Amino acid sequence: MTDLLAARIRAALPKLELREKEPLSLHTSFRIGGPARLLALPGSGEELADLCRLLRSLGEKPLILGNGSNVLAPDEGLNCCVAVTARAEGSRIDGVMLEAECGASLTALSAKAAKEGLSGLVFAYGIPGTLGGALVMNAGAYGGEMKDVTAETRFLDADLNERVFRGPEQGFGYRRSAFTGDMILLSAKLRLEPGDPDFLREECRKLMERRRSSQPLELPSAGSAFKRPEGAYAAALIDQAGLKGLRVGGAMVSEKHAGFIVNAGGATASDVRRLLDTVRERVLSASGIVLEPEIRVL
Ligand SMILES: Cc1cc2nc3c(=O)[nH]c(=O)nc-3n(C[C@H](O)[C@H](O)[C@H](O)COP(=O)(O)OP(=O)(O)OC[C@H]3O[C@@H](n4cnc5c(N)ncnc54)[C@H](O)[C@@H]3O)c2cc1C
């Protein structure tokens, strides 16, 4: 039976790619998650904005996903329209400014900046997310973070009015930003600096090598499962509590990097949630430190 909401969306936005009962496991780096009632793949920030406004007029609210690399999607799926932004990926360089749409891949943007001799985005090479997802949680690695380079962000506020936040208005802190709740990020301008393309490309290559040697990239995951607690490292605390290799169903604390929970085969969201809880309890009793999940449970 055709979904009435799908029919209305198709009538209003005939060019939008829309799928019914699409498994979220196909759109999350954990490879976990049941079907979304509807899954839309807007091709630009404008099409994403049109979809959000249409859904609002129909009394519906979308869930926005970038590359699904920081989320745990439920086994039972989601009874809403999920908008995956990864195809809204346009970008352009103007002087030292790199402007990109929310779905642009961080790694692709980092490579583009390096190729054009713009420095400041090497840290983002190898983070498997989109620009939008990275801004929401101020993604960072190897001493750099989005906060360092993001000059301004264009977004839809809770009333779906288009707005721009500049500099400190963006509220970046450790794995957080002002972009919470119902805000929908459309694009951003990154301020970079002139650099040498060969040097920058080599730096990107070295960072990817570091990732490959220290992270379990061969298995599905959502990156670091927990935020870094004040004055400590989550991975070290988990390791010291003797939890490497601990399993619940198909979910496992990585043997290679204790900060990662991996899908070792057939893991469900419930397996991952139970493992997250167990790790938190065991680290608390071993060290007295409370770990806060970095992964967003949808
Ligand atoms: C192997 C691996 C390594 C990783 N390494 C790192 C690392 O070094 N550093 C780091 O910080 N992270 C890392 N991550 C985590 C993840 O890649 C980053 O957090 C990334 O920025 C998430 O982007 P995404 O597009 O996948 O977001 P998603 O997971 O799709 O979404 C994350 C959150 O942002 C929201 N969101 C996404 N796009 C938008 C938008 N346009 N508007 C409004 N809300 C939006 C979603 O609703 C969700 O709440 C790693 C993950 C993996 C799997």
The ligand as a Tripos MOL2 file, in Angstrom:
@<TRIPOS>MOLECULE
LIG
   53    58     1     0     0
SMALL
NO_CHARGES

@<TRIPOS>ATOM
      1 C1         35.8040    5.1240   11.9220 C.3       1 LIG1
      2 C2         35.3090    6.4180   12.4930 C.ar      1 LIG1
      3 C3         36.2170    7.4000   12.8890 C.ar      1 LIG1
      4 C4         35.7700    8.6160   13.4150 C.ar      1 LIG1
      5 N1         36.6850    9.5370   13.7980 N.ar      1 LIG1
      6 C5         36.2570   10.7050   14.3210 C.ar      1 LIG1
      7 C6         37.2080   11.7070   14.7300 C.ar      1 LIG1
      8 O1         38.4040   11.5440   14.5960 O.2       1 LIG1
      9 N2         36.7240   12.8530   15.2590 N.ar      1 LIG1
     10 C7         35.3710   13.0940   15.4180 C.ar      1 LIG1
     11 O2         34.9970   14.1610   15.8890 O.2       1 LIG1
     12 N3         34.4640   12.1620   15.0370 N.ar      1 LIG1
     13 C8         34.8550   10.9900   14.4920 C.ar      1 LIG1
     14 N4         33.9420   10.0580   14.1020 N.ar      1 LIG1
     15 C9         32.5060   10.2960   14.3210 C.3       1 LIG1
     16 C10        31.7810   10.9550   13.1250 C.3       1 LIG1
     17 O3         32.3910   10.6330   11.8900 O.3       1 LIG1
     18 C11        31.7510   12.4720   13.2720 C.3       1 LIG1
     19 O4         31.0670   12.8140   14.4540 O.3       1 LIG1
     20 C12        31.0500   13.1490   12.0960 C.3       1 LIG1
     21 O5         31.2140   14.5350   12.2130 O.3       1 LIG1
     22 C13        29.5570   12.8430   12.0400 C.3       1 LIG1
     23 O6         29.0850   13.3150   10.7930 O.3       1 LIG1
     24 P1         27.8620   12.6090   10.0600 P.3       1 LIG1
     25 O7         27.5740   13.3680    8.8270 O.co2     1 LIG1
     26 O8         28.1060   11.1500    9.8950 O.co2     1 LIG1
     27 O9         26.7120   12.8500   11.1360 O.3       1 LIG1
     28 P2         25.5230   11.8700   11.4880 P.3       1 LIG1
     29 O10        26.0440   10.7020   12.2630 O.co2     1 LIG1
     30 O11        24.7010   11.5730   10.2960 O.co2     1 LIG1
     31 O12        24.6840   12.8070   12.4750 O.3       1 LIG1
     32 C14        25.2150   13.1850   13.7270 C.3       1 LIG1
     33 C15        24.2400   14.1670   14.3740 C.3       1 LIG1
     34 O13        24.2020   15.3620   13.6120 O.3       1 LIG1
     35 C16        22.8830   15.6420   13.1500 C.3       1 LIG1
     36 N5         23.0200   16.2130   11.8040 N.ar      1 LIG1
     37 C17        23.7440   15.7340   10.7590 C.ar      1 LIG1
     38 N6         23.6660   16.5760    9.7100 N.ar      1 LIG1
     39 C18        22.8600   17.6010   10.0860 C.ar      1 LIG1
     40 C19        22.3790   18.7870    9.4470 C.ar      1 LIG1
     41 N7         22.7000   19.0990    8.1800 N.pl3     1 LIG1
     42 N8         21.5680   19.6150   10.1520 N.ar      1 LIG1
     43 C20        21.2200   19.3300   11.4430 C.ar      1 LIG1
     44 N9         21.6380   18.2150   12.0990 N.ar      1 LIG1
     45 C21        22.4440   17.3650   11.4250 C.ar      1 LIG1
     46 C22        22.1500   14.3070   13.1760 C.3       1 LIG1
     47 O14        20.7600   14.4790   13.3210 O.3       1 LIG1
     48 C23        22.7970   13.6520   14.3950 C.3       1 LIG1
     49 O15        22.1970   14.1120   15.5850 O.3       1 LIG1
     50 C24        34.3760    8.8400   13.5650 C.ar      1 LIG1
     51 C25        33.4580    7.8570   13.1380 C.ar      1 LIG1
     52 C26        33.9170    6.6640   12.6080 C.ar      1 LIG1
     53 C27        32.9210    5.6490   12.1530 C.3       1 LIG1
@<TRIPOS>BOND
     1     1     2 1
     2     2     3 ar
     3     2    52 ar
     4     3     4 ar
     5     4     5 ar
     6     4    50 ar
     7     5     6 ar
     8     6     7 ar
     9     6    13 1
    10     7     8 2
    11     7     9 ar
    12     9    10 ar
    13    10    11 2
    14    10    12 ar
    15    12    13 ar
    16    13    14 ar
    17    14    15 1
    18    14    50 ar
    19    15    16 1
    20    16    17 1
    21    16    18 1
    22    18    19 1
    23    18    20 1
    24    20    21 1
    25    20    22 1
    26    22    23 1
    27    23    24 1
    28    24    25 2
    29    24    26 1
    30    24    27 1
    31    27    28 1
    32    28    29 2
    33    28    30 1
    34    28    31 1
    35    31    32 1
    36    32    33 1
    37    33    34 1
    38    33    48 1
    39    34    35 1
    40    35    36 1
    41    35    46 1
    42    36    37 ar
    43    36    45 ar
    44    37    38 ar
    45    38    39 ar
    46    39    40 ar
    47    39    45 ar
    48    40    41 1
    49    40    42 ar
    50    42    43 ar
    51    43    44 ar
    52    44    45 ar
    53    46    47 1
    54    46    48 1
    55    48    49 1
    56    50    51 ar
    57    51    52 ar
    58    52    53 1
@<TRIPOS>SUBSTRUCTURE
     1 LIG1         1 GROUP 0 **** ****
